[in-house]
Amino acid sequence: MLALDHHPHAQAVLGAALRDAPAHAYLFHGPAGSGKREIARAFAGELLARDARDPENVKVRAEHGSHPDLTWVIPSGAHEMLRKDVADAVVGAAAHTPFEARHRIFVLERVDVMNDEAANALLKTLEEPPSYVVLILLTDRPTQVLPTIASRCQTVRFDPPTTAQLAERLEHQGFAPDTAQAAARLSLGDGEKAVRLATGDGMKLRAAAESFARAPLNNAVAERPWRALLDRAKQAGADAKQQVERQLAEELQFLPKKEHKRKETEFTERARRADRRAATQALDHALQLAGLWYRDLAVLEAGAPELVFHSDRLGTLQQDAGKPNLRQAQELVEDTRARLILNVSEELACEALAYRLEETFSSSASSA
């Protein structure tokens, strides 16, 4: 069954689909960490298991990504979904009847980065799909999905968890209350980020981001605080690559040997993309945390400590309090985050940011 207690809209739409017949296309939308991906896989498993001789076996294969009637598409471009991502894997495959189930299911992640060519290639399948095809499109940013794509899908909303819900969830997983509360606040409603921030690697990322944010405030940029950010990003990429490699080993257990080489080639490319994507996301997250440090200093300046996101670091924040130009500092951080999307040198971008921040704080102090 689908775990949809906190998502009433999704529960209504997908519950009806499982009772009757599914629509030909769905757009799952909601913030990162709201559970869209997990529900998409579980929903696919439920549909594929219909009328199967061994429904539980079907669900297990769907969960492990080894069911022949389930195709999962992840954008191959650094920041966009390309035509080649959908041409064969979705459009071409949709023309063929299912191997063993009643449906062929295609799940496409991050459809908000789909470029025009990819959208045009997919459009006919969306408009006139074979009766056995079910498309599930996932996005964190529904307003960025091309209207020609979104208008042809039944929308399914996933609601963000509240800070209190996230904190309670983390405490139930064994994290200390102060850690859980801070991770929940700093996640900005992203359940996946909340869990990462509460774990060892997340705490290390937080520490690196804090050191980076504090260095310009304390004239310590010469210590090169950006190197810790880059090291954490590199480690995140290596961990993601290793996870894909473990998934490959798991999937190979369910596949005949003649398909191993094809799957290994596919996973080599997937591991490369996972490495790069995770490293980029970790660096962006670290910079976001640095920007939130300046935001919290501004909150303290306004006399509202109860609104601080770094709630377990209040004492350290108070040591940095009283600094001017905090809004400008936040803008510099956000500008650098935007530049990273353009594939600029990450090390040079972070180094330049650190020195600009130091100049921002020191120039205001000297003028005072």
N, C-alpha and C positions, 0 to 999 in steps of 0.2 A: 504494500500500500504506500501511497505517497504521503510524506510528512509535510502537510500543508496547514497545520493549525494556525500559524502566524500569517498566513497569506490567504485571506478569505476570497479574494477575487480569483486567484489561481485555483483554489479549491473548487469554486463553483464551475469554472470553465473546464478544467481537466477532469473533474469528477463526472461531468456530463459526457465528456468524450469517452471515458472508460465505460460508462453505463450504456452508451449508444454507439455512435460512430464518430471518429475524430474528423476534424476539419482537415483540409489539405495543407494548410500552412498556419503556423503560430509564430508570433513575435513575443518571446519572453523578455520582459524588460524590468529593470530594477537595479539598485546599486550593487556594486561589487560586494561579494560576500553574503548576498541575500539568499543564496541557495539555488539560483537558476540552473546552474550546470548540473548539480546533483539531481535535481528534480527532472531535468531533461533526460538524463540517462535512465532514471527510474521509470519515467513515463514511457520512454522507448521500450524498456524491458517489459512493461505491462502490456503494451500493444503487441509486441512480438510474441509474447507468451500465449496470446489468444488461440484457443483450439490446438495448442501444442500437446504432444504426448507427454512431455516432461517439462511443464512450465517453469519449474525452479531451475532446471538446467539452462533453459533459455535466458532467464533473468541473470544467472551467473555469467553467461557468455556476453550478454549485453553490458553488464557491469565491468567486465574485463576488456571490452572493446573487441571481442573476437567473433561476434555474430555477423554472418555474411550479409545480412539485410540491414545492418546499421552502419552508416558512414558518418564519420566525425570530421569536420573540416575546420582547420585553424588557419588564419591568414599567413601566407608565406612571406609577404612583404614586411619590412621592418615596421611600417606604420600604415599598411593598407592591405586589403584583400584584392588579389589580382585575378584577372580573367582565368588564368590557368588553374587557380584554386577550385573553380566551380565547373569548368568546361567538361572535364572527363569525370571527375569524382561525383558530380551531382547531375549535370545536364545529360551527359552521355549515359551514366549508370541508370538514371530514372527511366530511360526507354526500355530497360530490361525488367522482366517480371521478377518477383521475389524468388530467392533460392529455396526457402523453406517456410516462411511465415506468410501471413495474409498481407503484410505491408512491407514496403521498403522505406526506411526512415533515414533522413538526412539532417544532421545537426550542424549548423554553421555558427561558429563563435564570432563575436566582435563584428557583427554586420554593419556597425556604424562606420567602419573603415573601408567598406566595400567601394571600390572605384567605379566609374561609369561603365567601363567595359565589362567588368564582372557583373554588374547589375543588369546590363543589357543581355548578357549571356544567360542569366538566370530567369529573366522576365517571362519567357514563353513557358518555362516549366511551372512558374508561379501562376500564370494565367490559365493554362490548360494542362494541369498535371494528370498523369494516368491515375486511375481510381485507387491504385494501391500505394501511391506515394504520399508520405507525410513529411513535411519540411518543418523543422523547428529552428528558428533564428533567435540568437541570443545577443543582447546588448545591455551595456550599462548606461548608454546615452541615447535614449529613444528619439530625441529631437534631432540627432545627427544621422539617423537612418534615412536613406533616400526615400522621398514620398512614394515613388513608383513601386518600391519594395514594401514599405510599411502598409500601404493602402490595400495590399492584396493578402494581408495576413490577419488572423484573429489575434488581437492583443491579449497578453496574459501578464498581469501586473504582480510583481513581487515587492512587498513592502519592506523598507529598511528596518532593522531592529533598533529599538531605542537604546540609549546609553545604559539605562538600568538593566534592560534585558541582556545586553552584551556582557555587562559586568557580572550579572548573576550567572550567566552561562560559563564564564571563565572561572568564577569561584567554584562552581560545581565540578569543573575539570581539575580542581586542586590548586589554583593559583591564589596567592595571598590577596586579601581584599584591596590593599592599596595598589598593588600591581594590576589587579583586574580593573579597578576603577580608572586608573590612568590609561591603560591600554584601550579600554572602551571609549574614553573621551578622545584620545589621539587618533583613533581609527576613523573618526568622522562618519560613523554608521556603517563602515565596511567590516563585516564579520570576519573575513579572511585576514584582513590587516590586524584586527583586534587579537586574534589568536597568535599571529606571528609576533606582534609586539610584546606579548606576555611570555614568549618562550625565550630560550637562551640566545638564539640568533637575533631575534627581535630586540632583545635587551642590548646586545652588542651594537646593533644598528642605531638604536636610540643613543647609546653612549657616544658613538662616532658623530652623530648629528649634533648632539649637545656640545661636544668639543669644538666642532666646526662653527656652530653658532656663537659660542662664547669667545672664541679666539679673537675676532675683530673687536669685541667689546672690551677686551683686556690687553690689546696691543700684542697679541701672541701669534699673529699670522705667520711670522718667520718660522714657526715650528711646523709649518706645512700641514695643517689639520685636514686638508682635503684628501691626503693619502689614505687615511683611515676609511673615508667614505668609499674610495675606489676599491680598497681591499675588501670591504664588506660586499660591494656590488659584485666583484669578481667571484667571491665565495658563493653568493646567491646563484650566480650563473652555473658554477660547477655543481652545486647541489641539484639544480633543476635538470641539468644534463644527466646526472647520475640517476635521478628519479625516472627519466624517460628510458634509460638503459635497463633499469629494473623492470619497468612495465613491459619492455620488449621481451625480456626473459620469461615473464609471466605469460604473455600472449603466445609465445612459441609453444608452450605446453599444450595449447588448445588447437594448434594448427598442424596439418600434415607437413612432412619434411619438404615436399616439393614447393611449398609456399614460403619457406623460411628465408630464402635469399631475397625475395621481393619485399618481405616484411622488414628484413634487416636494412635494406636500402632505404625504405621509407622512414624507418626510425632513425637512421643516421642523420638525415636531413631534419627530422623533427627534433632530435637532440640538439643540433646546432642552433635551430631557431629558439628552442627553449632556453638554452644557455644565454643567448643574446637578449632575449626578451626579459628574462628574470634579472639579469645584471642591470639592464636599463631601468626596469621597474624599481629595483632596490635603490639605485642612485636617486631616482626621482622621489621615492618615498623618503629617503634621508634628507633631501633638500626640503621636502614638505615639512618634515619634523623641525628642521632648522628655522623655517619660516614661522612655524607655530610657536617656537621659543620666543621670537620677537613679538608675536601676537600676545603671548602670555605676559610679557613685560609691559605691553601697552595696557592690558587688562589690570595689572597691578597698579599701574600709574593712575588708572581711572578709579581705583579703590574698590575693585570687585574680585578679590582673591577666590571667591567661591566659583568663579567662572573659568579659572585656569584649567587648561587641558593637561599640562604636566603636573598633575595634582600631587604626585609623589615626590616632586622635586621643588616644592615650594620654597624651602630654605635656600637652595642654590639660586633660584630665580630672584629672590629678594636681595642676594648679593649683587646681582647685575642690574637691579632696579635703578630708575632715575636717569636712564640714557635717553637722549633725544633722537629724533629722526627715525623712530621705529617703523613708521608707516613706509618711509622710503626704503628702509632695509627689507621689509617684506616684499616690496615691489621689485627690488633687485633680485631677490631669490626667485620670485615667480617668473621674472624675465629669463633667468638662466634655465629654469625648468622648461620653458617654452623653446629655448634655443636648442636644448638637447634633442628635441624631436627632429631637428634639421641635420642630425648626424655630425655635429661639430665635435672637435676633440673634447672628450669629457674632462680630461685632466686640465687642459688649458682653460676650459670654461669654469671649472670649480676654483682654480687658482685665481683667475681674474675676478670671480665673484668675491672671494675672500679679501682681496686687496681693495676692491671697491667698497665693501662693507666697512673695512677698517678706516678707509679714507672718509666715508660718510660719518662715522662716529667721531673720528679725531678732528675733522674740520669743524664740526658743530661745536665741539668742546673748546677748540682754540678761539673760535669766533665769540664764544660766550665770555 
